[in-house]
Amino acid sequence: MFVAKNNNGMFISLLDSRPKEDLIQLRKEFQFYCSACQHPVQMKLGEKRLPHFAHLRDSKCITQREHETPYHLEGKKQLYSWLKNLSTELELEPFIPEIKQRPDLLIKVNKQQFAIEFQCSQISYEHLSKRTKAYKSIDIHPLWILGESWLKTNADPLFSLSSFQWLFATIPQSTNSNCFPSILYFNPMTKIVTKLSNLTPFSPTQTFATIQKFAPNDTLTEILNASLSLNSQMLTLWLEKKKNWRYQFSMFPDRKLKPLFLELYTARITRASIPAEVGLPFPTVYLIETSAVIWQLWILLDSIIPVTSNAPISFENTYRLFRERVSEGHIKIRHLPNIVGQHYSFAIMDYLQVLTKLGILKRINARNFIKVNEIILPKNGEEALELDKAVLKKLYGGKYTL
């Protein structure tokens, strides 16, 4: 950490411009204390790291978290340098006694307080969720920024996102469910903020997204509000991934997929002939961690294909059967501590509405549908690809060329 109190109760920031000789003299004259736990801390003035304060080895500070690496310290320093030019209401490592938290930075922008946390090392879902809820309980909006070293790309717009990175996904405040999430990253060396927007996962680890870069002269509001539209390149690559899934073969398939393959066999559907109406991208698809092809296929097999034409289909029954698949381990839900007011049931309802747009269902009221057309199974690979293209064109209109 960069801020501590001396024995006179005065706060000392090591990010203030001071010659090293002055810091050495301060270390000789004063004892320093953590503002949270009030225990003694050491001023570290080594050559490999920025000057900082550190708790003693056996300290059990209520806000002491993971070990701060040089990368983390440098990132915190650069974020502070950037943000102090944007707001006069900026605090470095303030201790908030009401919730016993000490964010890296606390800033007020347009009457909204943001607790900025630069996260470089792995933390648990439980820890992150607890801290996030604590900030929100006192009307502070937590803004988590990952170290850019976490960001991996296969080929833009396809990115490899781990379940850990997904913990930091967020959507704009006061938005509706039809909004794609985003994740922020920061590189202390280049001083560039990277924003992945329109996060649309194809599988648990592979996610399509749009990418934007921001320099220190960009405002926090501009970064948070910035977003690009989905593009035809993303949809083209999505079709390619779906095609690969159709023809993927393994001598030792994932055991979790055996129940699905058994259901497909019973329904006389091969992997290559899965319907074009599965594996479809839309805003709330991110709420479910299991591949979009698989969880949407389960809905068709459980709730749509067995039903005869003109028979009713209710959201309640579809949701009940889906929950059974979740409890049996066939489908996995994504945990998102930074996104509130969203539930995986939204993705189920949105999928039923997609099937309505595709002409398979007809909506009769808020939670009930009628099956008006049968699902068409492609007869060969060429027909499968053409049906996949036709479905995406119907969903996205003439906006994109596939």
TORPAPA-806321 format. One line per field, with one value per residue (C-alpha): x, y, z negated; chain; residue number from 0. Coordinates in Angstrom, 2 decimals, decimal comma, always signed. Layout:
N
east [X / ...]
north [Y / ...]
up [Z / ...]
kette [A / ...]
nr [NUM / ...]
END
This chain:
402
east [+0,00 / +1,03 / -0,73 / -0,15 / -0,39 / +2,62 / +2,68 / +1,34 / -1,81 / -0,77 / -1,39 / +1,70 / +1,38 / +4,39 / +3,02 / +3,72 / +6,88 / +9,63 / +13,33 / +14,41 / +16,64 / +13,57 / +11,78 / +14,77 / +14,72 / +10,94 / +11,49 / +14,08 / +11,91 / +8,48 / +6,68 / +3,91 / +0,53 / -2,13 / -5,24 / -7,49 / -6,07 / -3,87 / -0,99 / +2,58 / +3,66 / +7,09 / +8,17 / +9,83 / +12,36 / +13,88 / +15,20 / +12,85 / +9,53 / +8,01 / +8,27 / +5,37 / +4,17 / +3,84 / +2,29 / +4,55 / +4,77 / +2,23 / -0,28 / -3,97 / -5,30 / -9,02 / -8,30 / -5,07 / -5,53 / -3,28 / +0,42 / +0,92 / +3,27 / +5,35 / +2,84 / -0,04 / +1,73 / +2,67 / -0,89 / -2,33 / +0,15 / -0,69 / -4,45 / -4,07 / -2,02 / -4,67 / -7,73 / -6,39 / -6,49 / -10,18 / -11,58 / -10,64 / -12,59 / -10,11 / -8,72 / -5,87 / -6,44 / -9,06 / -10,31 / -14,13 / -15,00 / -18,72 / -17,83 / -14,21 / -12,93 / -10,00 / -10,30 / -7,29 / -8,98 / -12,21 / -13,47 / -16,64 / -17,86 / -21,18 / -22,29 / -21,61 / -18,82 / -16,73 / -14,46 / -11,75 / -9,99 / -7,05 / -7,02 / -3,92 / -4,03 / -6,71 / -9,36 / -12,36 / -15,93 / -16,96 / -14,36 / -15,11 / -18,86 / -18,61 / -16,57 / -18,84 / -21,97 / -20,30 / -19,59 / -23,10 / -24,62 / -23,40 / -24,13 / -20,57 / -20,30 / -17,43 / -15,35 / -13,06 / -10,22 / -8,17 / -4,47 / -4,12 / -1,84 / -5,07 / -6,32 / -5,78 / -7,00 / -7,34 / -8,03 / -10,00 / -13,02 / -12,58 / -11,09 / -10,20 / -11,93 / -11,54 / -14,28 / -12,15 / -12,25 / -16,01 / -16,32 / -15,46 / -18,06 / -20,49 / -23,34 / -24,20 / -26,12 / -29,91 / -30,01 / -32,41 / -31,59 / -31,01 / -27,50 / -24,24 / -21,69 / -18,15 / -14,80 / -12,10 / -8,34 / -5,37 / -1,73 / +0,52 / +3,38 / +1,47 / -1,04 / -3,82 / -7,29 / -8,78 / -12,51 / -14,05 / -17,70 / -20,58 / -19,34 / -21,06 / -19,76 / -19,82 / -18,46 / -17,27 / -13,84 / -14,33 / -16,09 / -16,74 / -16,35 / -15,57 / -12,36 / -11,61 / -8,47 / -8,45 / -5,59 / -5,13 / -6,80 / -10,12 / -12,58 / -13,98 / -17,51 / -16,41 / -14,85 / -17,85 / -20,36 / -18,34 / -19,51 / -19,31 / -21,93 / -21,66 / -20,26 / -20,47 / -16,96 / -18,13 / -21,20 / -19,13 / -16,69 / -19,61 / -20,95 / -17,51 / -17,33 / -20,80 / -19,77 / -16,70 / -18,92 / -21,14 / -18,22 / -16,05 / -15,26 / -13,45 / -12,76 / -13,23 / -16,03 / -16,66 / -18,64 / -20,93 / -22,09 / -23,05 / -26,64 / -27,01 / -25,69 / -28,05 / -31,00 / -29,87 / -29,64 / -33,14 / -34,47 / -32,58 / -30,49 / -26,80 / -24,31 / -23,91 / -27,68 / -28,46 / -31,06 / -29,99 / -32,10 / -29,47 / -26,21 / -27,69 / -26,12 / -28,24 / -27,58 / -28,48 / -26,67 / -23,79 / -25,87 / -25,29 / -21,76 / -22,48 / -21,97 / -24,87 / -25,19 / -25,63 / -28,03 / -30,25 / -30,23 / -31,42 / -34,39 / -35,34 / -35,00 / -36,91 / -39,54 / -39,97 / -39,31 / -41,52 / -44,50 / -46,93 / -47,92 / -50,45 / -49,73 / -49,07 / -45,58 / -45,25 / -42,24 / -42,85 / -42,58 / -39,55 / -37,86 / -38,70 / -37,15 / -34,12 / -33,59 / -33,62 / -30,81 / -28,90 / -29,38 / -28,24 / -25,06 / -25,94 / -25,99 / -23,84 / -24,87 / -22,34 / -21,67 / -21,51 / -21,11 / -20,86 / -24,14 / -27,27 / -30,93 / -30,19 / -31,09 / -30,48 / -34,25 / -33,99 / -31,88 / -34,50 / -37,31 / -35,19 / -34,50 / -38,23 / -38,71 / -35,94 / -37,80 / -40,89 / -39,02 / -37,84 / -41,42 / -41,20 / -43,37 / -46,16 / -46,48 / -50,02 / -49,35 / -46,48 / -45,47 / -47,14 / -46,49 / -47,88 / -45,73 / -46,66 / -43,88 / -41,67 / -37,90 / -36,19 / -33,17 / -30,53 / -29,97 / -26,27 / -23,41 / -24,14 / -27,78 / -26,77 / -24,51 / -27,19 / -29,81 / -27,37 / -26,82 / -30,54 / -31,35 / -28,77 / -29,92 / -33,49 / -32,41 / -30,14 / -31,87 / -29,95 / -27,56 / -24,82 / -23,43 / -22,74]
north [+0,00 / +3,61 / +5,37 / +5,06 / +7,21 / +8,35 / +8,52 / +12,07 / +10,85 / +12,43 / +10,50 / +9,96 / +9,04 / +7,53 / +8,67 / +12,27 / +13,49 / +13,05 / +12,33 / +8,95 / +10,69 / +12,39 / +9,05 / +7,51 / +10,39 / +9,96 / +6,27 / +7,15 / +9,75 / +8,11 / +4,86 / +4,19 / +2,53 / +0,97 / +3,17 / +0,11 / -2,14 / +0,48 / -2,02 / -0,97 / -1,17 / -0,97 / +1,55 / -0,44 / +1,42 / -1,37 / -1,12 / -3,62 / -2,18 / +1,22 / +2,66 / +1,20 / +0,24 / -3,40 / -5,12 / -7,12 / -10,84 / -11,98 / -9,17 / -10,05 / -6,78 / -6,80 / -5,33 / -7,19 / -9,09 / -10,80 / -9,88 / -6,69 / -7,39 / -4,71 / -4,95 / -4,22 / -1,32 / +0,23 / -0,18 / +1,50 / +4,36 / +4,88 / +4,71 / +7,33 / +9,60 / +9,29 / +9,81 / +12,74 / +14,76 / +13,93 / +14,63 / +16,62 / +14,12 / +11,26 / +9,36 / +6,85 / +3,74 / +5,29 / +3,11 / +2,97 / +2,03 / +1,30 / -1,71 / -2,25 / -2,00 / -0,15 / +0,18 / +1,04 / +4,30 / +6,10 / +8,69 / +10,72 / +11,34 / +13,09 / +12,61 / +8,85 / +7,32 / +4,56 / +2,21 / +1,22 / -2,08 / -3,07 / -6,86 / -8,72 / -11,97 / -14,62 / -14,24 / -16,40 / -15,77 / -15,55 / -12,90 / -10,79 / -11,10 / -10,05 / -6,96 / -6,01 / -6,25 / -4,22 / -1,31 / -1,36 / -1,40 / +2,19 / +3,35 / +3,03 / +1,48 / -1,05 / -0,82 / -3,81 / -3,53 / -6,59 / -6,53 / -6,86 / -9,86 / -11,85 / -11,00 / -13,73 / -13,69 / -16,47 / -14,09 / -10,87 / -10,97 / -14,36 / -14,28 / -16,90 / -15,89 / -18,01 / -18,38 / -16,07 / -13,28 / -13,66 / -12,72 / -9,15 / -8,82 / -5,97 / -4,24 / -0,51 / +0,66 / +0,98 / -1,04 / -3,72 / -7,36 / -6,80 / -5,51 / -7,34 / -7,31 / -5,95 / -6,31 / -3,67 / -4,32 / -2,03 / -2,23 / -0,20 / -0,20 / +1,21 / +3,10 / +1,83 / +0,71 / -2,10 / -2,73 / -5,95 / -5,26 / -7,30 / -10,42 / -13,30 / -16,70 / -19,60 / -22,01 / -21,84 / -20,54 / -18,99 / -15,65 / -13,28 / -9,59 / -6,16 / -4,54 / -0,87 / +0,91 / +4,08 / +6,45 / +8,42 / +11,50 / +9,63 / +10,18 / +7,47 / +8,24 / +7,83 / +4,46 / +3,14 / +4,24 / +3,27 / +0,28 / -1,04 / -3,00 / -6,67 / -7,10 / -9,53 / -10,86 / -12,06 / -13,76 / -15,38 / -16,81 / -17,88 / -19,94 / -21,47 / -22,46 / -24,00 / -25,92 / -27,26 / -28,35 / -30,31 / -32,32 / -32,49 / -36,10 / -37,61 / -41,22 / -40,20 / -37,60 / -35,58 / -37,71 / -34,76 / -34,91 / -38,60 / -37,88 / -35,36 / -37,77 / -40,46 / -38,08 / -37,18 / -40,87 / -41,50 / -38,56 / -39,88 / -36,75 / -36,94 / -34,36 / -33,17 / -32,77 / -30,73 / -28,04 / -24,61 / -23,16 / -24,02 / -22,25 / -18,79 / -15,56 / -12,98 / -10,61 / -12,86 / -15,96 / -15,07 / -15,98 / -19,69 / -21,07 / -24,23 / -23,87 / -22,11 / -25,07 / -27,51 / -25,66 / -24,55 / -28,10 / -29,36 / -26,97 / -28,23 / -31,89 / -31,47 / -28,87 / -28,20 / -31,23 / -33,70 / -31,33 / -31,67 / -28,76 / -26,32 / -27,64 / -25,14 / -24,53 / -22,63 / -20,81 / -22,38 / -25,93 / -25,12 / -23,49 / -26,46 / -28,96 / -26,69 / -26,52 / -30,32 / -30,36 / -27,88 / -29,98 / -33,09 / -31,33 / -31,30 / -27,48 / -25,05 / -21,52 / -18,68 / -16,86 / -13,10 / -11,14 / -7,78 / -8,18 / -7,83 / -8,12 / -10,81 / -14,50 / -17,38 / -17,70 / -14,50 / -16,40 / -19,18 / -16,68 / -14,84 / -18,11 / -18,87 / -15,40 / -16,11 / -19,27 / -17,10 / -14,74 / -17,76 / -18,96 / -22,10 / -20,71 / -18,16 / -16,12 / -15,97 / -14,05 / -13,03 / -16,57 / -18,93 / -19,99 / -22,35 / -24,49 / -23,54 / -25,18 / -28,25 / -28,05 / -28,90 / -31,21 / -30,72 / -33,74 / -33,06 / -30,72 / -28,31 / -27,94 / -27,52 / -24,59 / -22,95 / -23,33 / -21,89 / -18,86 / -18,42 / -18,47 / -15,80 / -13,63 / -13,89 / -12,89 / -10,00 / -8,92 / -7,54 / -5,65 / -8,25 / -10,09 / -13,75]
up [+0,00 / +0,58 / -2,32 / -6,09 / -9,24 / -11,22 / -15,03 / -14,85 / -13,08 / -9,78 / -6,57 / -4,41 / -0,73 / +0,99 / +4,35 / +3,40 / +5,11 / +2,51 / +3,02 / +1,69 / -0,84 / -2,35 / -2,60 / -4,36 / -6,84 / -7,41 / -8,09 / -10,73 / -12,45 / -12,51 / -13,06 / -10,56 / -11,07 / -8,88 / -8,76 / -8,91 / -11,64 / -13,36 / -13,50 / -12,63 / -8,99 / -7,38 / -4,77 / -1,99 / +0,17 / +2,26 / +5,79 / +7,45 / +6,27 / +5,87 / +2,35 / +0,35 / -3,10 / -4,11 / -7,11 / -9,38 / -8,69 / -11,30 / -10,72 / -10,40 / -9,02 / -8,20 / -4,77 / -4,03 / -0,81 / +1,66 / +1,83 / +3,85 / +6,74 / +8,50 / +11,39 / +9,02 / +7,32 / +10,65 / +11,93 / +8,85 / +9,26 / +12,95 / +12,34 / +9,61 / +11,90 / +14,63 / +12,44 / +10,40 / +13,63 / +14,06 / +10,61 / +7,55 / +5,43 / +5,60 / +2,62 / +2,60 / +0,45 / -1,85 / -4,71 / -4,80 / -8,39 / -7,74 / -5,62 / -6,73 / -3,17 / -1,66 / +2,14 / +4,24 / +5,23 / +4,39 / +6,88 / +7,30 / +10,86 / +11,55 / +7,91 / +8,08 / +5,99 / +7,55 / +5,63 / +8,09 / +7,51 / +9,71 / +9,56 / +10,68 / +8,72 / +8,35 / +5,64 / +4,86 / +5,95 / +2,29 / +1,46 / +4,51 / +4,01 / +0,35 / +1,18 / +4,07 / +1,91 / -0,84 / +1,51 / +2,95 / -0,55 / -1,06 / +2,51 / +3,78 / +7,23 / +7,36 / +10,50 / +10,88 / +13,40 / +14,27 / +15,04 / +18,82 / +18,34 / +17,88 / +21,36 / +23,93 / +27,50 / +30,05 / +32,91 / +32,51 / +32,04 / +30,27 / +26,76 / +24,17 / +20,94 / +17,83 / +15,22 / +13,04 / +15,61 / +15,95 / +12,26 / +13,29 / +16,03 / +15,54 / +17,33 / +17,23 / +14,19 / +14,49 / +17,69 / +18,86 / +19,48 / +23,22 / +22,71 / +23,29 / +20,43 / +20,55 / +18,72 / +18,15 / +18,23 / +17,56 / +18,61 / +16,24 / +18,75 / +21,73 / +19,53 / +21,76 / +20,62 / +22,69 / +22,73 / +23,95 / +24,76 / +26,17 / +24,40 / +26,18 / +25,04 / +27,47 / +24,85 / +21,22 / +22,29 / +25,74 / +25,97 / +28,83 / +28,01 / +29,41 / +28,17 / +27,53 / +26,27 / +24,15 / +23,35 / +20,07 / +21,61 / +21,93 / +19,10 / +16,88 / +18,12 / +21,74 / +20,98 / +19,05 / +21,69 / +24,76 / +26,76 / +30,30 / +32,19 / +33,06 / +36,54 / +39,44 / +38,72 / +35,31 / +36,80 / +39,54 / +36,98 / +34,78 / +37,71 / +38,17 / +34,49 / +34,72 / +37,84 / +36,02 / +33,11 / +35,48 / +36,82 / +33,74 / +32,83 / +29,88 / +28,99 / +25,36 / +25,21 / +22,08 / +19,63 / +18,95 / +22,58 / +22,54 / +21,37 / +24,19 / +26,82 / +25,50 / +25,85 / +29,37 / +30,25 / +28,89 / +30,94 / +34,02 / +34,29 / +35,12 / +33,94 / +37,52 / +37,97 / +34,87 / +35,62 / +36,83 / +34,01 / +31,38 / +30,61 / +31,19 / +29,86 / +28,04 / +25,09 / +22,12 / +23,43 / +21,08 / +18,00 / +18,68 / +18,63 / +20,63 / +24,38 / +26,12 / +28,48 / +25,60 / +23,30 / +26,16 / +27,50 / +24,10 / +24,27 / +27,71 / +26,67 / +23,40 / +24,19 / +27,92 / +30,15 / +28,17 / +28,36 / +31,26 / +33,49 / +32,01 / +28,49 / +25,70 / +24,31 / +21,04 / +19,72 / +16,27 / +17,59 / +19,75 / +16,77 / +14,51 / +16,94 / +17,36 / +13,58 / +13,49 / +16,04 / +13,89 / +10,74 / +12,63 / +13,72 / +17,43 / +17,52 / +15,53 / +14,59 / +14,67 / +11,36 / +11,84 / +8,58 / +10,37 / +12,26 / +10,17 / +11,12 / +13,71 / +13,53 / +15,90 / +16,35 / +18,43 / +20,97 / +21,13 / +21,79 / +24,36 / +26,15 / +26,33 / +27,81 / +30,35 / +31,36 / +31,76 / +34,07 / +36,07 / +36,52 / +34,39 / +31,58 / +31,32 / +28,16 / +26,75 / +23,52 / +21,21 / +20,23 / +22,70 / +26,29 / +28,94 / +31,18 / +34,75 / +36,78 / +36,49 / +36,15 / +39,45 / +39,22 / +41,93 / +44,18 / +44,85 / +44,01 / +46,85 / +45,83 / +42,17 / +43,05 / +45,18 / +42,44 / +39,86 / +42,10 / +42,74 / +39,03 / +38,16 / +41,08 / +39,83 / +36,33 / +37,32 / +40,52 / +43,47 / +41,21 / +41,53 / +44,53 / +43,86]
kette [A / A / A / A / A / A / A / A / A / A / A / A / A / A / A / A / A / A / A / A / A / A / A / A / A / A / A / A / A / A / A / A / A / A / A / A / A / A / A / A / A / A / A / A / A / A / A / A / A / A / A / A / A / A / A / A / A / A / A / A / A / A / A / A / A / A / A / A / A / A / A / A / A / A / A / A / A / A / A / A / A / A / A / A / A / A / A / A / A / A / A / A / A / A / A / A / A / A / A / A / A / A / A / A / A / A / A / A / A / A / A / A / A / A / A / A / A / A / A / A / A / A / A / A / A / A / A / A / A / A / A / A / A / A / A / A / A / A / A / A / A / A / A / A / A / A / A / A / A / A / A / A / A / A / A / A / A / A / A / A / A / A / A / A / A / A / A / A / A / A / A / A / A / A / A / A / A / A / A / A / A / A / A / A / A / A / A / A / A / A / A / A / A / A / A / A / A / A / A / A / A / A / A / A / A / A / A / A / A / A / A / A / A / A / A / A / A / A / A / A / A / A / A / A / A / A / A / A / A / A / A / A / A / A / A / A / A / A / A / A / A / A / A / A / A / A / A / A / A / A / A / A / A / A / A / A / A / A / A / A / A / A / A / A / A / A / A / A / A / A / A / A / A / A / A / A / A / A / A / A / A / A / A / A / A / A / A / A / A / A / A / A / A / A / A / A / A / A / A / A / A / A / A / A / A / A / A / A / A / A / A / A / A / A / A / A / A / A / A / A / A / A / A / A / A / A / A / A / A / A / A / A / A / A / A / A / A / A / A / A / A / A / A / A / A / A / A / A / A / A / A / A / A / A / A / A / A / A / A / A / A / A / A / A / A / A / A / A / A / A / A / A / A / A / A / A / A / A / A / A / A / A / A / A / A / A / A / A / A / A / A / A / A / A / A / A / A / A / A / A / A / A]
nr [0 / 1 / 2 / 3 / 4 / 5 / 6 / 7 / 8 / 9 / 10 / 11 / 12 / 13 / 14 / 15 / 16 / 17 / 18 / 19 / 20 / 21 / 22 / 23 / 24 / 25 / 26 / 27 / 28 / 29 / 30 / 31 / 32 / 33 / 34 / 35 / 36 / 37 / 38 / 39 / 40 / 41 / 42 / 43 / 44 / 45 / 46 / 47 / 48 / 49 / 50 / 51 / 52 / 53 / 54 / 55 / 56 / 57 / 58 / 59 / 60 / 61 / 62 / 63 / 64 / 65 / 66 / 67 / 68 / 69 / 70 / 71 / 72 / 73 / 74 / 75 / 76 / 77 / 78 / 79 / 80 / 81 / 82 / 83 / 84 / 85 / 86 / 87 / 88 / 89 / 90 / 91 / 92 / 93 / 94 / 95 / 96 / 97 / 98 / 99 / 100 / 101 / 102 / 103 / 104 / 105 / 106 / 107 / 108 / 109 / 110 / 111 / 112 / 113 / 114 / 115 / 116 / 117 / 118 / 119 / 120 / 121 / 122 / 123 / 124 / 125 / 126 / 127 / 128 / 129 / 130 / 131 / 132 / 133 / 134 / 135 / 136 / 137 / 138 / 139 / 140 / 141 / 142 / 143 / 144 / 145 / 146 / 147 / 148 / 149 / 150 / 151 / 152 / 153 / 154 / 155 / 156 / 157 / 158 / 159 / 160 / 161 / 162 / 163 / 164 / 165 / 166 / 167 / 168 / 169 / 170 / 171 / 172 / 173 / 174 / 175 / 176 / 177 / 178 / 179 / 180 / 181 / 182 / 183 / 184 / 185 / 186 / 187 / 188 / 189 / 190 / 191 / 192 / 193 / 194 / 195 / 196 / 197 / 198 / 199 / 200 / 201 / 202 / 203 / 204 / 205 / 206 / 207 / 208 / 209 / 210 / 211 / 212 / 213 / 214 / 215 / 216 / 217 / 218 / 219 / 220 / 221 / 222 / 223 / 224 / 225 / 226 / 227 / 228 / 229 / 230 / 231 / 232 / 233 / 234 / 235 / 236 / 237 / 238 / 239 / 240 / 241 / 242 / 243 / 244 / 245 / 246 / 247 / 248 / 249 / 250 / 251 / 252 / 253 / 254 / 255 / 256 / 257 / 258 / 259 / 260 / 261 / 262 / 263 / 264 / 265 / 266 / 267 / 268 / 269 / 270 / 271 / 272 / 273 / 274 / 275 / 276 / 277 / 278 / 279 / 280 / 281 / 282 / 283 / 284 / 285 / 286 / 287 / 288 / 289 / 290 / 291 / 292 / 293 / 294 / 295 / 296 / 297 / 298 / 299 / 300 / 301 / 302 / 303 / 304 / 305 / 306 / 307 / 308 / 309 / 310 / 311 / 312 / 313 / 314 / 315 / 316 / 317 / 318 / 319 / 320 / 321 / 322 / 323 / 324 / 325 / 326 / 327 / 328 / 329 / 330 / 331 / 332 / 333 / 334 / 335 / 336 / 337 / 338 / 339 / 340 / 341 / 342 / 343 / 344 / 345 / 346 / 347 / 348 / 349 / 350 / 351 / 352 / 353 / 354 / 355 / 356 / 357 / 358 / 359 / 360 / 361 / 362 / 363 / 364 / 365 / 366 / 367 / 368 / 369 / 370 / 371 / 372 / 373 / 374 / 375 / 376 / 377 / 378 / 379 / 380 / 381 / 382 / 383 / 384 / 385 / 386 / 387 / 388 / 389 / 390 / 391 / 392 / 393 / 394 / 395 / 396 / 397 / 398 / 399 / 400 / 401]
END
